[in-house]
Amino acid sequence: MNQTGTVVILAAGQGTRMKSALPKVLHEICGKPMIGWVIDQALSLSPEKIVIVIGHGGEAVREAAMKSAGADKIECVLQEPQNGTGHALQVAAACIDRDQGNVVVLYGDMPVLSPESLQELIEARNEAGPAGMAMLTAIPEDPTGLGRICRDEDGLFTGIVEHKDATDEQLAIGEVNLGVYAFPAAGLLDALPKLSNNNAQGEYYLTDVPAMFVAAGHEVSTGILEDPDEAIGVNNLMQLAEARWPLQIRILEAHLANGVRIEDPASTYIDADVQIGKGTRILPCTVIRAGVIVGEDCEVGPFTHLRKGTVLENGAEVGNFTETKNSTLGSGTKAKHLSYLGDARIGAGVNVGAGTIFANYDGVHKHVTEVGDDAFIGSGTTIVGPNKLGARSTTGANSVVTRGANVGEDEVWAGVPARKFEGAISAAQLKAEAAAKRS
């Protein structure tokens, strides 16, 4: 297999149809910006380097790219002005080593393309011979706006015609160009200076390069995508929504394959970069955002929202209409009903009663509350952070534990504001007495 020396990602477009000031490639799908998904595609090819052509919002795109792949892999080049895809490659040419294997071209607004399809592209490139190239095509239901694939009487590729330049006969062609190519580096670098902007848009089209390969007597191999979803290019918010589902399905399938029981995938939303242990059960209408870690044999849902920074240790349970953010729940801890757990550090074996609120925000700062092992938080309790509840402590129903109250170990607090009840029996003591009677 020929080595992939460079992957070039075209990400300079403004994306005016997104109706947003945010650069198009930074719109998120399943908790990850589109450029992050495409960088993952590039990394699947193990390239020597990734060159990203940036333009609108370039610094923000650069920052997101560095976060996705690291500075050692990424080079960003500015395309200004933006005179077409061919011009974008001309800008990137200085970063391409002509002696360093294949050059693969990807797009920052095509997040669904799979590593398997890219591997097939590389294989097609190798089959085209040392001087040949390969490209991916598709046959979508609606080819409007896409370049058409032209072939001769023997079905061999002859060129690409852009939609705006096509005749009525060419517009009837169903097979379209996706703009995803694998070139020999030297052949691409030789072709780029020959591009012309003699077309309806006055731009330099990368789509003219395959015809140059044909004219030089080199083979152009094409591969039609079997899954039409992979061809989704995101140019507006409707297409952004369309691209989410196939990516979500991949995420869910990966968790299912790893032993996570997801009862209703159609109503379950799990972002990329979520860790879930085997044996965990995910109930319907659950949302788990990027940056969440769920251990083994947990239960989540229904109607649960786990936000960034949440960690559920093995056997923890979070249930109906409960939201967590930047919180850790220890092994065996349960928060089953109608609660908000924000900036909480909850130990093992804790019962969080229905309607519990960790009031972590004072209007300016967020504050952490720590709860010791085997504590019992009564229904309707509000705990104002920063605070501490000791191991085996108990709060009575509808109590308000004010800021800095710091409930001690084995203590029982109740009331508004909550205060210590001397001589009261904690839930942990009652549990221990019941266990002693059973034995």
C-alpha positions in Angstrom: 0.0 0.0 0.0 1.3 3.4 -0.9 1.7 5.6 2.1 -0.5 8.6 2.6 2.0 11.4 3.0 -0.5 14.4 3.3 -4.2 14.8 3.9 -5.5 18.2 2.8 -8.7 19.4 4.4 -10.5 22.2 2.7 -12.2 24.3 5.4 -12.1 27.9 4.3 -15.7 28.4 3.4 -17.8 31.0 5.2 -21.0 28.9 5.1 -23.4 31.8 4.6 -26.4 29.4 4.3 -25.8 28.3 7.9 -27.2 31.7 8.9 -24.6 31.9 11.7 -21.6 33.9 12.6 -19.8 30.6 13.6 -17.5 29.2 10.9 -19.4 26.4 9.2 -16.9 23.7 10.1 -17.1 24.5 13.8 -20.8 23.7 14.0 -21.1 20.6 16.3 -22.6 17.2 15.6 -22.9 14.8 18.5 -20.7 17.0 20.7 -17.8 17.4 18.2 -17.3 20.2 15.6 -17.5 19.0 12.0 -13.7 19.7 11.5 -13.1 17.3 14.3 -15.0 14.5 12.6 -13.0 15.2 9.4 -9.7 15.2 11.2 -10.6 11.8 12.6 -11.1 10.7 9.0 -7.7 12.0 8.1 -6.0 10.4 11.1 -7.5 7.0 10.1 -5.1 7.1 7.1 -2.0 7.6 9.4 -0.7 10.5 7.3 2.7 12.2 7.8 0.9 15.5 8.0 -2.6 17.1 7.8 -2.8 20.4 6.0 -6.0 22.5 6.7 -6.9 25.3 4.3 -8.6 27.9 6.4 -10.3 31.2 5.6 -13.4 32.5 7.3 -12.9 32.4 11.1 -9.5 31.0 10.4 -8.0 31.4 13.9 -11.0 29.7 15.6 -10.8 26.8 13.1 -7.0 26.5 13.7 -7.6 26.3 17.4 -10.3 23.6 17.1 -8.0 21.6 14.7 -5.1 21.8 17.1 -7.3 20.6 19.9 -8.5 17.6 17.8 -5.1 16.4 16.5 -2.3 18.3 18.1 0.2 20.8 16.8 2.7 18.1 15.6 0.3 16.8 13.0 -1.5 20.0 11.8 -0.4 22.7 9.4 -2.9 25.5 8.6 -2.6 27.7 5.5 -4.8 30.7 4.8 -6.7 31.0 1.5 -7.4 34.6 0.9 -9.2 35.4 -1.3 -11.1 32.2 -1.8 -11.0 31.5 -5.5 -12.2 27.9 -5.6 -11.1 24.4 -4.6 -8.2 24.4 -7.1 -6.9 27.6 -5.7 -7.2 26.1 -2.2 -4.9 23.3 -3.3 -2.5 25.8 -4.9 -2.3 27.5 -1.5 -1.6 24.2 0.2 1.0 23.1 -2.4 3.9 24.5 -0.5 3.2 22.1 2.4 3.2 19.0 0.1 6.3 17.0 -0.4 6.3 15.6 -4.0 8.2 12.5 -2.9 6.0 11.6 0.0 3.3 9.2 -1.1 -0.4 10.0 -1.7 -2.2 13.2 -1.2 -5.8 12.8 -0.1 -8.2 15.7 -0.3 -11.1 15.9 2.2 -13.7 18.5 3.0 -14.4 20.1 6.4 -18.1 19.9 5.8 -18.3 16.2 5.0 -18.4 14.7 8.5 -20.0 11.3 7.8 -17.4 9.8 5.4 -16.1 6.6 7.0 -12.6 5.3 7.4 -13.6 2.2 5.5 -14.5 4.3 2.4 -11.3 6.2 2.6 -9.4 2.9 2.8 -11.2 1.8 -0.4 -10.2 5.1 -2.0 -6.5 4.4 -1.2 -6.8 0.9 -2.6 -8.3 2.3 -5.8 -5.5 4.8 -6.0 -3.0 1.9 -5.8 -4.8 0.0 -8.5 -4.6 3.0 -10.8 -0.8 2.6 -11.1 2.0 4.8 -9.9 0.9 7.9 -11.9 -2.9 7.3 -11.6 -5.4 8.8 -9.2 -8.7 7.8 -7.6 -11.9 9.6 -6.6 -15.1 8.9 -4.7 -18.5 9.3 -6.4 -22.1 8.8 -5.5 -25.6 8.6 -7.0 -27.8 10.7 -4.7 -31.5 11.1 -5.0 -31.1 14.8 -5.8 -27.8 15.7 -7.6 -28.6 19.4 -7.8 -25.6 21.6 -7.3 -23.0 18.8 -7.7 -20.5 18.2 -10.4 -21.4 15.4 -12.9 -19.2 12.5 -13.8 -18.6 12.2 -17.5 -17.7 8.9 -19.1 -17.0 7.6 -22.6 -18.8 4.9 -24.5 -16.8 2.2 -22.7 -17.7 3.7 -19.3 -14.2 5.1 -18.6 -13.9 8.4 -16.8 -13.3 11.4 -19.0 -13.9 14.4 -16.8 -16.1 16.3 -14.4 -18.5 19.2 -15.3 -19.7 21.5 -12.6 -23.5 21.9 -12.2 -23.4 25.6 -13.2 -21.4 24.8 -16.4 -23.3 21.7 -17.4 -25.6 21.3 -20.4 -29.1 19.9 -20.0 -27.8 16.5 -21.2 -25.0 16.5 -18.6 -27.4 17.6 -15.9 -29.3 14.3 -16.5 -26.3 12.3 -15.3 -27.0 10.7 -11.9 -23.4 10.0 -10.8 -21.8 13.0 -9.1 -18.4 14.0 -7.9 -17.8 14.2 -4.1 -14.5 16.1 -4.3 -12.7 13.4 -2.3 -9.5 12.4 -4.2 -6.3 10.5 -3.8 -3.5 11.8 -6.0 0.2 10.9 -6.4 1.9 13.9 -4.8 4.1 14.6 -7.8 1.3 14.4 -10.3 -0.9 16.7 -8.3 1.9 19.3 -7.9 2.6 19.2 -11.6 -1.1 19.7 -12.5 -2.0 22.6 -10.1 -0.1 25.3 -11.9 -2.0 24.4 -15.1 -5.5 25.2 -13.7 -7.5 27.9 -15.4 -10.4 30.1 -14.2 -12.1 30.2 -17.6 -15.5 29.2 -16.3 -18.8 30.6 -15.2 -17.6 31.4 -11.7 -14.1 32.7 -12.6 -12.7 30.2 -10.1 -10.0 27.6 -10.2 -11.6 24.2 -10.0 -9.9 21.2 -8.5 -12.3 19.1 -10.6 -10.3 20.0 -13.7 -7.3 18.0 -12.4 -8.7 14.5 -13.1 -9.2 15.4 -16.7 -5.6 16.5 -16.9 -4.6 13.0 -15.6 -6.8 11.4 -18.4 -5.2 13.7 -21.0 -1.8 12.6 -19.9 -2.7 9.0 -20.3 -3.0 8.2 -16.6 -5.8 6.1 -15.1 -8.5 7.8 -13.0 -10.2 5.2 -10.9 -13.6 5.9 -9.4 -15.5 4.3 -6.5 -19.2 4.7 -5.9 -20.2 5.0 -2.2 -22.5 2.3 -1.1 -24.0 4.3 1.8 -25.4 7.6 0.4 -25.4 9.1 3.9 -21.6 9.3 3.7 -22.0 11.8 0.8 -23.8 14.3 3.0 -22.2 17.7 2.6 -23.3 20.2 5.2 -24.2 23.6 3.8 -27.2 24.6 5.9 -28.8 23.7 9.2 -31.1 21.1 7.7 -28.1 19.2 6.3 -26.4 19.5 9.7 -29.4 17.8 11.3 -29.3 15.1 8.5 -25.7 14.4 9.2 -26.2 13.8 12.9 -28.2 10.6 12.7 -25.7 8.4 10.8 -23.0 9.6 13.2 -25.2 9.0 16.2 -25.9 5.4 14.9 -22.2 4.7 14.7 -21.7 5.9 18.3 -24.6 3.8 19.6 -23.5 0.7 17.7 -20.0 1.0 19.1 -21.5 1.1 22.7 -23.8 -1.8 22.0 -20.9 -3.9 20.7 -19.0 -3.1 23.9 -21.8 -4.6 26.1 -23.8 -1.5 26.8 -27.6 -2.2 26.8 -29.4 0.7 25.1 -33.1 -0.1 25.2 -34.3 2.4 22.6 -31.6 3.8 20.3 -34.1 6.0 18.6 -34.7 8.1 21.7 -31.1 8.0 23.1 -28.6 10.7 22.4 -24.9 10.0 23.2 -22.2 12.3 22.0 -18.8 11.3 20.8 -16.0 11.0 23.4 -18.3 9.3 26.0 -17.0 6.3 27.9 -19.6 3.7 29.1 -18.7 0.4 30.8 -20.1 -3.0 29.9 -23.3 -4.1 31.7 -24.6 -0.6 31.9 -28.2 -0.1 31.0 -29.3 3.1 29.2 -33.1 3.7 29.4 -35.1 5.7 26.8 -35.0 9.5 26.4 -31.5 9.9 27.8 -29.0 12.5 26.8 -25.3 11.9 27.5 -22.9 14.7 26.5 -19.3 14.7 25.5 -16.8 14.3 28.3 -19.0 11.9 30.4 -17.6 8.7 31.9 -20.0 6.0 33.0 -18.7 2.9 34.8 -19.8 -0.7 34.5 -23.2 -2.0 35.6 -24.7 1.4 36.0 -28.3 2.5 35.1 -29.1 5.8 33.4 -32.5 7.1 32.6 -35.2 7.4 31.6 -35.3 11.1 30.9 -31.8 11.8 32.3 -29.3 14.4 31.2 -25.6 13.7 31.9 -23.5 16.8 31.1 -19.8 17.3 30.7 -17.7 16.4 33.7 -20.1 13.7 35.0 -18.5 10.5 36.3 -20.6 7.6 37.4 -18.6 4.9 39.2 -19.5 1.3 38.9 -23.0 0.5 39.9 -24.2 4.1 40.2 -27.8 4.9 39.1 -29.2 8.1 37.8 -32.9 8.2 36.9 -36.0 10.1 36.0 -35.6 13.8 35.2 -32.2 14.0 36.9 -29.5 16.3 35.5 -25.8 16.1 36.4 -23.0 18.5 35.6 -19.3 18.2 36.6 -20.2 15.7 39.3 -19.0 12.4 40.5 -21.3 9.7 41.9 -19.5 6.9 43.8 -20.1 3.2 43.4 -23.6 2.2 44.2 -24.9 5.7 44.7 -28.5 6.4 43.5 -30.1 9.6 42.3 -33.3 8.3 40.8 -35.8 11.2 40.7 -36.2 14.8 39.8 -32.8 16.1 40.9 -30.0 18.5 39.9 -26.5 17.5 40.8 -24.1 20.3 39.9 -20.4 20.4 41.0 -21.0 17.5 43.4 -18.5 15.0 44.7 -20.7 12.2 46.1 -19.2 9.2 47.7 -20.2 5.5 47.5 -23.5 4.1 48.6 -25.3 7.5 48.9 -29.0 7.9 48.5 -30.0 11.1 46.8 -33.7 11.6 47.5 -36.3 12.9 45.0 -36.1 16.6 44.3 -32.6 17.2 45.7 -30.9 20.3 44.4 -27.2 21.0 44.7 -27.3 24.8 44.5 -23.8 25.3 43.1 -24.1 28.8 41.5 -24.1 32.0 43.5 -24.6 34.3 40.5 -20.9 34.7 39.9 -19.0 31.5 40.8 -19.7 27.7 40.8 -19.0 25.9 44.1 -18.3 22.3 45.0 -20.2 20.2 47.5 -18.7 17.0 48.9 -20.9 14.2 50.3 -19.3 11.3 52.2 -20.0 7.6 51.8 -23.3 6.1 52.8 -24.9 9.5 53.4 -28.7 9.8 53.1 -30.1 13.0 51.5 -33.8 13.3 52.2 -36.3 14.2 49.5 -36.5 17.9 48.5 -33.2 18.8 50.1 -31.4 21.9 48.8 -27.7 22.0 49.5 -26.0 25.3 49.0 -22.4 25.1 47.9 -19.7 25.2 48.9 -20.5 22.6 51.5 -19.7 19.2 53.0 -21.9 16.4 54.2 -20.0 13.8 56.2 -20.1 10.0 55.8 -23.3 8.4 57.0 -24.9 11.8 57.6 -28.7 12.4 57.0 -30.8 15.3 55.9 -34.5 15.5 56.6 -37.1 16.0 53.8 -37.3 19.6 52.4 -34.3 20.8 54.3 -32.1 23.7 53.2 -28.4 23.1 54.1 -27.0 26.6 53.9 -23.6 27.5 52.5 -20.7 26.2 54.6 -22.9 24.4 57.1 -20.6 21.4 56.9 -22.7 18.5 58.3 -20.5 16.1 60.3 -20.2 12.4 60.1 -23.3 10.5 61.4 -25.1 13.7 62.0 -28.8 14.4 61.3 -29.8 17.8 60.0 -33.3 19.1 59.1 -35.3 22.3 58.7 -35.1 25.6 56.9 -32.4 26.5 57.5 -31.2 23.0 58.4 -29.7 22.5 61.8 -28.2 19.6 63.7 -30.6 17.4 65.7 -28.8 16.0 68.8 -29.5 12.4 69.5 -31.4 11.8 66.3 -30.8 8.4 64.6 -29.3 8.7 61.1 -30.4 6.6 58.1 -27.1 4.7 58.2 -27.8 3.7 61.8 -31.3 2.6 61.0 -30.0 0.5 58.2 -27.3 -1.1 60.4 -29.9 -1.9 63.1 -32.2 -3.5 60.5 -29.4 -5.5 59.1 -28.5 -6.7 62.7 -32.1 -7.8 63.3 -32.2 -9.8 60.0 -29.0 -11.6 60.9 
